[in-house]
Amino acid sequence: MEEHWDSHAALAALAWQLEAGVTDAVCDDPVDRFAAAEEAAKAAEAAAPTGVQMPQKKAAPPPKIAEKDPVVEAQEAANACHDLVSLRSAMERFDLCHLKRGAKQLVFCDGHPSARVMILGEAPGRDEDREGRPFVGRAGQLLDRMLAAIGLDRQVEGADGCYITNVLPWRPPQNRDPNTQEIAMMMPFVQRHVQLAAPDVIVLMGNISCQAALGKRGITRLRGQFTQAFDRPALPMFHPAFLLRNPAAKREAWTDLLTLRAHLNERAKS
Ligand code: URA
């Protein structure tokens, strides 16, 4: 009887979650089921009744595998890339960021690298993960309208174009914020990406992007003031997803777009 009610309650809870729009059954961090199985086997062995002789295996010395430092590995991989095609392949091969395991694909860039403006967003969401391009969901559509308002278009090459990427190339589970280790290990790739695209200006979209590029958060204070990131001018701005939730902040975003336009008008592409 008990079991009968439990299964009904579990089914009802699942149906409720589906209705609420839950699409993924994931935790914040991946679970290593192999490690869990080994732990369970060890626990069973320890709990075996006395008198029962477990086969005594001589423990083999653990294989000597050097712990890889993901930041060092990323730095070496990124340094070896001399164009954007090889950078993309190097990132596709990079296995030390566990976000990769939960994502459908790498989201590398959109737009044309000949653009003067490079946008650095945070991380792909569900739509970007599905399409393999950054900023294609609702926030991306708002971004396109913002860019159009100052004569920029990601579909166009050259001075009126816009090149777009993210700090993280893989979607974090349930769109949570990437943590500091994840950001640190992907930064060598972001840095190399900026060097190879060589934009005149970088727009830092939101707090995660500011944290990654400037080492600080506080977008409300940082926005609208030109600073330096990756050895070039950088302008922090409100993230379009924030503007969707806080339409009143579009006023400041418009001021920042005009600041960007004025900067571009004053300086010709070097
Ligand atoms: N938000 C981001 O920061 N990047 C994307 O690609 C999509 C949404």
Residues whose N, C-alpha, C, O or C-beta is under 5 A from the ligand:
A	BS01	URA	G121 E122 A123 P124 G125 E128 P134 F135 A139 N166
